[in-house]
Structures are given as structure tokens and as C-alpha cells.
Amino acid sequence: MSSESRRHPRTPIELKVEYRKLNTFFFDYTRNISKGGTFIKTPRPLEIGTEFVFKLAVPRLDEPLTLKGRVRWIVEEGTVSPDGDDEPGMGIEFVYASDEERDRIEGTVESLMKEQLGERAYSKLMGLS
């Protein structure tokens, strides 16, 4: 997915991800994150449209952040994404049960992005400066 078609700017950040497919648990890592979703690096992406629950290990939180997501696009082994990246994985859109959940998750992601980039770079990325 091209950066021009994204609604939310992304920040490169690697967080441990845990999720399950059928009876198998997977542990992978994110490549980036935004208020609207994340990219999970994996050689075994789920099918486009798949909704699943996953946990993100966030350094400053005592417990992993549990999220629901939908696979929007995939990069399979040996292919290249529209961004020119050849790392296999899946682009995930966050799915929220309520406005309160959206606000809580977006606040956590915003804090992560600020910590990763610094206040000045974050403001520039978000078009605030």
C-alpha cells in the first residue's frame, strides 16, 4: 500500500506480536505502526480479510496490548510491496469495538510514536509543525 493512500502516518518500530491461527501460536515483530494499524513481519501471512486478535508487547506497559485487526494486504516471500519493500508480512488495520477503545489504543500508539521519534519529528510527521 503506498504512503499516499494511507490515512495515518507510520513510525518504524519493532514490537513483539503474539497471535494464533487455528491451534498454532505465532510470535513475530512489527515493522511499523500508526494510529490505524501496523505491519507484521512474517513469512506466513494470514489471508486478506482475516480478522484476528493479537497481542503487542509494549515496553512501558505491564501487560501486552490486546488488539483486534483485519489483514488488509500481504507481501509474500519473493515479492515486493508497492512501497518497494521485499520483507514478507501483512498490513493490519486495527478494528475497534467502541470509540472508547479507539481513543485508548490511539493514545497508546501516539505515545509510542513520540517516544520512538521524539516530539519534534513526531510533530513534523503528523503535520503539526
Backbone as CSV, one residue per row, in Angstrom:
resi,resn,N_x,N_y,N_z,CA_x,CA_y,CA_z,C_x,C_y,C_z
1,MET,0.851,-1.166,0.000,0.000,0.000,0.000,0.894,1.226,0.000
2,SER,0.644,2.141,-0.884,1.510,3.312,-0.986,1.252,4.280,0.145
3,SER,2.287,5.046,0.481,2.151,6.004,1.572,1.125,7.075,1.227
4,GLU,0.901,7.338,-0.083,-0.082,8.343,-0.479,-1.502,7.904,-0.131
5,SER,-1.769,6.591,-0.097,-3.117,6.111,0.175,-3.358,5.836,1.657
6,ARG,-2.378,6.040,2.491,-2.537,5.816,3.926,-3.199,7.014,4.588
7,ARG,-4.077,6.712,5.532,-4.729,7.777,6.294,-3.905,8.206,7.493
8,HIS,-3.051,7.305,7.972,-2.289,7.569,9.190,-0.796,7.405,8.924
9,PRO,-0.002,8.422,9.245,1.458,8.291,9.095,1.993,7.169,9.988
10,ARG,3.012,6.480,9.501,3.593,5.340,10.218,4.967,5.672,10.768
11,THR,5.289,5.023,11.866,6.592,5.161,12.505,7.260,3.794,12.542
12,PRO,8.524,3.712,12.121,9.221,2.428,12.232,9.405,2.072,13.707
13,ILE,8.891,0.931,14.089,9.053,0.475,15.472,8.871,-1.040,15.496
14,GLU,9.731,-1.716,16.221,9.672,-3.170,16.302,9.139,-3.573,17.665
15,LEU,7.961,-4.198,17.649,7.333,-4.705,18.860,7.027,-6.182,18.661
16,LYS,7.157,-6.958,19.711,6.835,-8.382,19.629,5.322,-8.551,19.507
17,VAL,4.908,-9.425,18.588,3.495,-9.703,18.337,3.234,-11.183,18.589
18,GLU,2.138,-11.465,19.267,1.725,-12.847,19.521,0.304,-13.012,18.997
19,TYR,0.075,-14.053,18.207,-1.266,-14.334,17.709,-1.397,-15.826,17.425
20,ARG,-2.624,-16.237,17.159,-2.897,-17.653,16.964,-3.648,-17.864,15.653
21,LYS,-3.284,-18.919,14.953,-4.024,-19.353,13.768,-4.368,-20.812,14.007
22,LEU,-5.657,-21.088,14.053,-6.143,-22.410,14.436,-5.551,-22.761,15.795
23,ASN,-4.786,-23.813,15.908,-4.234,-24.207,17.210,-2.752,-23.919,17.339
24,THR,-2.225,-23.059,16.465,-0.797,-22.750,16.481,-0.576,-21.306,16.903
25,PHE,0.336,-21.095,17.846,0.693,-19.748,18.270,1.877,-19.260,17.453
26,PHE,1.846,-17.988,17.079,2.934,-17.381,16.327,3.487,-16.192,17.098
27,PHE,4.785,-15.995,16.978,5.464,-14.852,17.571,6.250,-14.177,16.460
28,ASP,5.883,-12.953,16.135,6.550,-12.186,15.089,6.811,-10.786,15.621
29,TYR,7.220,-9.880,14.743,7.518,-8.500,15.131,6.903,-7.526,14.133
30,THR,6.563,-6.353,14.635,6.065,-5.305,13.749,7.237,-4.655,13.026
31,ARG,6.953,-4.066,11.868,7.944,-3.248,11.163,7.656,-1.773,11.417
32,ASN,6.371,-1.450,11.501,5.970,-0.073,11.752,4.588,-0.072,12.386
33,ILE,4.183,1.121,12.838,2.876,1.244,13.466,2.336,2.640,13.202
34,SER,1.002,2.733,13.182,0.325,4.022,13.078,-0.915,3.949,13.958
35,LYS,-1.653,5.032,14.028,-2.891,5.013,14.801,-3.933,4.094,14.178
36,GLY,-3.775,3.775,12.905,-4.761,2.946,12.221,-4.380,1.494,12.029
37,GLY,-3.092,1.163,12.242,-2.696,-0.218,12.013,-1.203,-0.435,12.144
38,THR,-0.762,-1.601,11.703,0.640,-1.982,11.813,1.001,-2.948,10.688
39,PHE,2.281,-3.142,10.469,2.754,-4.167,9.544,3.470,-5.211,10.372
40,ILE,3.033,-6.465,10.246,3.652,-7.571,10.970,4.561,-8.328,10.012
41,LYS,5.835,-8.409,10.368,6.809,-9.158,9.565,6.599,-10.648,9.828
42,THR,6.294,-11.387,8.767,6.097,-12.826,8.915,6.211,-13.528,7.563
43,PRO,6.820,-14.705,7.537,6.868,-15.469,6.292,5.559,-16.218,6.018
44,ARG,4.594,-16.147,6.975,3.325,-16.858,6.829,2.145,-15.921,7.069
45,PRO,1.930,-14.951,6.162,0.825,-14.017,6.369,-0.530,-14.721,6.301
46,LEU,-1.474,-14.196,7.058,-2.845,-14.692,7.009,-3.496,-14.181,5.722
47,GLU,-4.641,-14.726,5.369,-5.328,-14.309,4.151,-5.897,-12.902,4.301
48,ILE,-5.918,-12.163,3.195,-6.521,-10.830,3.189,-7.970,-10.950,3.640
49,GLY,-8.387,-10.039,4.524,-9.740,-10.045,5.068,-9.873,-10.775,6.385
50,THR,-8.867,-11.557,6.766,-8.909,-12.302,8.023,-8.909,-11.341,9.203
51,GLU,-9.850,-11.529,10.128,-9.852,-10.776,11.384,-9.304,-11.695,12.468
52,PHE,-8.462,-11.141,13.318,-7.849,-11.949,14.368,-7.466,-11.058,15.542
53,VAL,-7.280,-11.685,16.683,-6.857,-10.990,17.899,-5.361,-11.225,18.059
54,PHE,-4.642,-10.164,18.408,-3.202,-10.298,18.621,-2.780,-9.443,19.802
55,LYS,-1.610,-9.746,20.328,-1.063,-9.013,21.473,0.244,-8.367,21.068
56,LEU,0.383,-7.102,21.442,1.618,-6.351,21.210,2.316,-6.151,22.541
57,ALA,3.579,-6.493,22.611,4.376,-6.247,23.813,4.894,-4.816,23.742
58,VAL,4.312,-3.944,24.563,4.688,-2.529,24.595,5.596,-2.313,25.801
59,PRO,6.823,-1.809,25.576,7.824,-1.723,26.646,7.353,-1.093,27.949
60,ARG,6.566,-0.051,27.901,6.215,0.638,29.146,4.933,0.124,29.801
61,LEU,4.308,-0.887,29.205,3.089,-1.456,29.775,3.405,-2.769,30.491
62,ASP,2.730,-2.999,31.619,2.934,-4.231,32.380,2.401,-5.457,31.638
63,GLU,1.304,-5.278,30.925,0.668,-6.367,30.182,0.680,-6.040,28.696
64,PRO,0.719,-7.057,27.839,0.649,-6.786,26.395,-0.673,-6.098,26.039
65,LEU,-0.642,-5.329,24.988,-1.816,-4.640,24.467,-2.558,-5.622,23.568
66,THR,-3.801,-5.947,23.910,-4.598,-6.879,23.112,-5.429,-6.096,22.115
67,LEU,-5.291,-6.447,20.840,-5.961,-5.731,19.754,-6.668,-6.697,18.825
68,LYS,-7.659,-6.176,18.124,-8.278,-6.927,17.041,-7.860,-6.244,15.754
69,GLY,-7.526,-7.041,14.746,-7.098,-6.472,13.478,-7.660,-7.230,12.295
70,ARG,-7.574,-6.579,11.136,-8.002,-7.175,9.872,-6.846,-7.084,8.890
71,VAL,-6.522,-8.193,8.234,-5.456,-8.197,7.229,-5.960,-7.439,6.001
72,ARG,-5.270,-6.346,5.663,-5.665,-5.515,4.516,-4.842,-5.823,3.275
73,TRP,-3.577,-6.212,3.456,-2.704,-6.529,2.324,-1.563,-7.394,2.821
74,ILE,-0.956,-8.129,1.899,0.154,-9.002,2.268,1.313,-8.838,1.284
75,VAL,2.492,-9.154,1.776,3.687,-9.260,0.939,4.181,-10.690,1.136
76,GLU,4.100,-11.475,0.085,4.538,-12.864,0.177,6.033,-12.963,-0.081
77,GLU,6.615,-14.038,0.398,8.042,-14.310,0.191,8.361,-14.212,-1.301
78,GLY,9.396,-13.451,-1.640,9.822,-13.332,-3.028,9.103,-12.269,-3.836
79,THR,8.191,-11.515,-3.203,7.511,-10.424,-3.904,7.919,-9.095,-3.292
80,VAL,7.475,-8.014,-3.905,7.815,-6.674,-3.433,6.520,-5.898,-3.220
81,SER,6.439,-5.169,-2.101,5.257,-4.358,-1.810,5.245,-3.121,-2.696
82,PRO,4.097,-2.420,-2.784,4.042,-1.165,-3.537,5.027,-0.115,-3.011
83,ASP,5.443,-0.242,-1.757,6.425,0.679,-1.172,7.845,0.316,-1.583
84,GLY,8.000,-0.819,-2.278,9.326,-1.254,-2.691,10.020,-2.130,-1.669
85,ASP,9.310,-2.518,-0.616,9.901,-3.357,0.424,9.673,-4.824,0.074
86,ASP,10.696,-5.647,0.236,10.550,-7.065,-0.100,10.442,-7.962,1.133
87,GLU,10.243,-7.360,2.291,10.113,-8.144,3.519,8.706,-8.737,3.594
88,PRO,8.582,-10.069,3.725,7.255,-10.668,3.772,6.513,-10.294,5.050
89,GLY,5.198,-10.224,4.933,4.381,-9.909,6.086,2.989,-9.491,5.694
90,MET,2.310,-8.820,6.632,0.923,-8.430,6.396,0.619,-7.077,7.013
91,GLY,-0.109,-6.277,6.246,-0.573,-4.976,6.711,-1.884,-5.162,7.454
92,ILE,-1.936,-4.687,8.681,-3.079,-4.899,9.561,-3.768,-3.574,9.857
93,GLU,-5.087,-3.559,9.699,-5.906,-2.414,10.109,-6.502,-2.752,11.470
94,PHE,-6.365,-1.841,12.441,-6.963,-2.077,13.746,-8.487,-2.038,13.624
95,VAL,-9.169,-2.923,14.361,-10.627,-2.977,14.404,-11.023,-2.710,15.852
96,TYR,-11.859,-1.697,16.060,-12.218,-1.283,17.417,-13.656,-1.667,17.752
97,ALA,-13.882,-2.081,18.996,-15.218,-2.441,19.462,-16.026,-1.211,19.855
98,SER,-15.336,-0.110,20.184,-16.031,1.100,20.634,-15.143,2.322,20.416
99,ASP,-15.752,3.498,20.514,-14.983,4.741,20.422,-13.997,4.857,21.581
100,GLU,-14.388,4.359,22.748,-13.508,4.403,23.912,-12.253,3.557,23.673
101,GLU,-12.454,2.381,23.086,-11.304,1.524,22.780,-10.400,2.199,21.749
102,ARG,-10.999,2.809,20.720,-10.223,3.524,19.706,-9.382,4.622,20.359
103,ASP,-9.994,5.414,21.223,-9.271,6.505,21.889,-8.108,5.973,22.729
104,ARG,-8.346,4.884,23.452,-7.307,4.298,24.315,-6.138,3.772,23.480
105,ILE,-6.438,3.019,22.438,-5.383,2.444,21.589,-4.635,3.542,20.849
106,GLU,-5.366,4.497,20.270,-4.707,5.588,19.546,-3.814,6.402,20.475
107,GLY,-4.237,6.600,21.723,-3.404,7.314,22.693,-2.119,6.559,22.999
108,THR,-2.225,5.246,23.144,-1.038,4.424,23.396,-0.092,4.456,22.204
109,VAL,-0.645,4.325,20.993,0.182,4.349,19.779,0.842,5.714,19.613
110,GLU,0.107,6.777,19.876,0.676,8.128,19.780,1.864,8.280,20.728
111,SER,1.727,7.787,21.950,2.835,7.846,22.914,4.043,7.057,22.420
112,LEU,3.799,5.862,21.863,4.888,5.049,21.309,5.610,5.786,20.189
113,MET,4.832,6.403,19.304,5.410,7.120,18.170,6.258,8.294,18.649
114,LYS,5.764,9.021,19.644,6.519,10.156,20.189,7.817,9.686,20.839
115,GLU,7.742,8.579,21.583,8.943,8.036,22.225,9.967,7.599,21.186
116,GLN,9.502,6.978,20.112,10.397,6.463,19.081,11.048,7.590,18.282
117,LEU,10.254,8.586,17.912,10.731,9.651,17.025,11.251,10.883,17.750
118,GLY,10.726,11.138,18.940,10.964,12.412,19.608,9.831,13.363,19.235
119,GLU,9.559,14.303,20.106,8.427,15.222,19.933,8.500,16.006,18.625
120,ARG,9.676,16.496,18.307,9.835,17.343,17.114,9.563,16.573,15.816
121,ALA,10.188,15.400,15.670,9.990,14.585,14.467,8.552,14.075,14.383
122,TYR,7.961,13.737,15.535,6.571,13.287,15.551,5.652,14.395,15.040
123,SER,5.856,15.604,15.533,5.031,16.735,15.097,5.162,16.968,13.598
124,LYS,6.371,16.840,13.089,6.594,17.020,11.649,5.893,15.910,10.854
125,LEU,6.028,14.656,11.305,5.385,13.526,10.640,3.871,13.704,10.585
126,MET,3.305,14.187,11.666,1.860,14.336,11.758,1.357,15.635,11.129
127,GLY,2.284,16.459,10.640,1.894,17.723,10.021,1.477,18.777,11.029
128,LEU,2.010,18.686,12.239,1.646,19.620,13.303,2.588,20.806,13.403
129,SER,3.702,20.765,12.670,4.647,21.883,12.763,4.938,22.462,11.403
